Amino acid sequence: MVSDKIAVIGDRDTVTGLRMVGATQHFMPKSPEETRSKLLEYFRDPKMGLIIITEPLAKMVEDTILELSEAPVPVILLIPDRYGSTGEYETILKELIRRAVGIEIRI
């Protein structure tokens, strides 16, 4: 099965920029519920290979991202928005490592 779709969930600037470089699906949520719903929709698409979500939106649905990240595909990638990194990527990455390895690792 080919996982060739790329989706982006973020603010208008981020979505616009990533659409210009090949994101095939996009969404600009107005609430955490919309973010979670669209994330789950994209995740269930068998052709989805990569879901890009901005850190501020990821913070609102962190529990869902941690749960979904247990599957190898699609990959969920957190990126900073136009205001820069919030550090949320590190928080979620540390939790995923802790789950996989069983101990907390400093990064």
BELNOR-V817916 format. One record per residue. N is the residue number from 1. PSI is psi in whole degrees, 0 to 359 (none if undefined). Layout:
N_PSI / N_PSI
//
This chain:
1_132 / 2_130 / 3_83 / 4_358 / 5_145 / 6_129 / 7_149 / 8_135 / 9_117 / 10_193 / 11_171 / 12_316 / 13_316 / 14_314 / 15_314 / 16_312 / 17_316 / 18_333 / 19_324 / 20_338 / 21_14 / 22_1 / 23_126 / 24_339 / 25_148 / 26_153 / 27_139 / 28_92 / 29_155 / 30_354 / 31_162 / 32_326 / 33_317 / 34_320 / 35_310 / 36_315 / 37_313 / 38_323 / 39_314 / 40_320 / 41_311 / 42_320 / 43_325 / 44_348 / 45_117 / 46_343 / 47_0 / 48_127 / 49_329 / 50_131 / 51_119 / 52_130 / 53_139 / 54_149 / 55_316 / 56_322 / 57_323 / 58_324 / 59_324 / 60_338 / 61_33 / 62_317 / 63_319 / 64_318 / 65_317 / 66_320 / 67_313 / 68_332 / 69_353 / 70_338 / 71_143 / 72_332 / 73_138 / 74_156 / 75_137 / 76_118 / 77_125 / 78_134 / 79_156 / 80_156 / 81_193 / 82_346 / 83_357 / 84_180 / 85_142 / 86_351 / 87_358 / 88_327 / 89_315 / 90_320 / 91_312 / 92_320 / 93_317 / 94_318 / 95_319 / 96_320 / 97_316 / 98_319 / 99_318 / 100_318 / 101_330 / 102_358 / 103_160 / 104_133 / 105_135 / 106_132 / 107_none
//
